[in-house]
Every structure is written in C-alpha cells, then in structure tokens.
Amino acid sequence: MARKVVYCPYCSATNGAVKKAGVLKIIHDKFRAKKTADEMEKWKRTFAPAVEAQKELGMYLNKAIHEDLNPLKTLDLFKRISDEVAFIHSFILAELMSPLSGL
C-alpha cells in the first residue's frame, strides 16, 4: 500500500488532507502535518505588511490556511496527474474495492 508523503515527489508541492466543505466546495488542508509547521509560519509572515496596515486581518489569518479548490482548479489538478500515477492509483483502488480484500 502507498505511504503518505508530505511533499509531492514530482513537483515538491505540499500534500495535505482534502476535505468536502459543503456543496461543490472542497478544501485542501496543506499545513495539517507537523512537518509543515515551519512552512506555515513562513506563509503567515508573507502577510505581515498587510496585517501591520490593517490589524483586524490578523484574526482572520488562521482561518485562511485552507486552500479552496473550486471545480475548475480541481479539474486542472486532475489533468496534471501523469498517466502512470493515475494507472497506479486506479490499480490500488481496484484492489481495495475487491470483495476478496476483506475491507
């Protein structure tokens, strides 16, 4: 079975949990892993000038750590998955869905 990885081996992007957050709303929680704490702090520091200009933005910063994935962005992500990776994932899914797997 595949192991969970924090960073994509192909593009080095941060992987995270993908969750349904409502009707046609999907979020990517890419800073969920403990290994990404430094990356999250670096991301938050990019907003320092804006927070300094408007202090009330600081309280919303912790709520904005999820990336919203709209249908077009999600489609683009699926299109960027290589055929090799898609085949491997479909094979693993077929194995898990098999009545003989015991799951």
HUURCOR-V973994 format. One line per field, one symbol per residue. burial: # if it has 9 or more other C-alpha atoms within 8 Angstrom, else .. A space follows every 50 residues. Layout:
BEGIN
burial=???
END
This chain:
BEGIN
burial=.....#.#.....###........#######.#..##..#...#...... #.....#...#...###.##...#...........#.....#........ ...
END
